Amino acid sequence: MRLTVVVPTHNRCELLGRTVRSLLEQSASPADYEIVVVDDGSTDATRPAVESVGAPEGRLRYFGQENKGPAAARNRGVLEARGQIILFTGDDCIPADDLVEQHLQAHDECGDVGVVGLVTWHPEVEKTPFMAYLETGPQFGFGKIENPKDVPIWHFYTANCSVRRHWLEQVEGFDEDFRHAAFEDMEAAYRMKRRGLRIVYRPSAKTYHHHPTTFQQHLARQRLTGMSAALLYRKHPELKFELGIAHAARMTTALKFWEAATEYAFALGVREGITGQKQPEWDEVEAVSTEPRRAEAGRAWVREVFGTMDPDKEELIDLRAELERTKKEWERVTSRRLYRWCEGVARLGWSVLHRLGLGRRTMAG
């Protein structure tokens, strides 16, 4: 047994059955891999959906646990795995027929590395303009990978990645403080990379995300992602700038968002007036409206990170103070130089007077 595919799942029984069947029908030899499904406290028919697949004995195993989040579910999967390579994927992903084979080849060719594969929208899913935008970076940032042979942790998506289990064991797996599917995979990658793990990108290892999303749904997810980013920042403050924490906490960010949302609503009206089409729907515009509870939470976060409600103002005050100190230092240095220059001129003038004999007559007089 070379590889174990770990699939954490929660209340997605219909699509899960299709995911598992696609994993069972891979081009790789059945003797090379197994599938472990970890049910993270589902309340739907997840277990019957897995059992109805009718997999040969030993190829598909199901484990249930109380709801603890995807990080805990993956840790349970790693614990139960019999393969030395762990391939993570999602219960909303339909793998290409050769996904497992491509990951195995990557490990054979590249050695003891982490492997990230390509995730893209499933052909059955209607890709809206907003989903196309997500594919450029906000959700699938593969186009931003500059060096496929040394990939940053920010691309370690557990929708399609693999690593030898000893790396996970060295860092004691995923941090279960992360309760949502956001940054828990990259945080684990960060700890593994600090121990020497190199991550490579293999676009031929492909899986298809069968999960259409709207602007409003994405905003809801981004709030959870922001909460996870704050947790990651607290655990690893050195990642503050890579996470964009300083930028996100500033009130100017909210102002820019509101301005963009206002222009967006106006553009929708223009589009509807010209074409008669109402797309996106109005509820997507309503999703950008502010709520007092959210606004107060945002203010509390700003205070916690910066110790002030207006970090931009505080930064400006600091800059002004620094400028004032620099100005005083310049004036002090300039005054000293001016004094020395005047002293030098006076000495030169006194020397000239002496040479002309004027100085002696003056003294004699």
Secondary structure, 3 states (H helix, E strand, C coil): CCEEEEEEECCCHHHHHHHHHHHHCCCCCHHHEEEEEEEECCCCCHHHHHHCCCCCCCCEEEEEECCCCHHHHHHHHHHHCCCCEEEEECCCEEECCCHHHHHHHHHHHHCCCEEEEEEEECCCCCCCHHHHHHCCCCCCCHHHCCCCCCCCHHHCCCCEEEEEHHHHHHCCCCCCCCCCCCCHHHHHHHHHHHCCCCEEEEEEEEEEECCCCCHHHHHHHHHHHHHHHHHHHHHCHHHHHHHCHHHHHCHHHHHHHHHHHHHHHHHHHHHHHHHCCCCCCHHHHHCCCCCHHHHHHHHHHHHHHHCCCCHHHHHHHHHHHHHHHHHHHHHHHHHHHHHHHHHHHHHHHHHHHHHHCHHHHHHHC
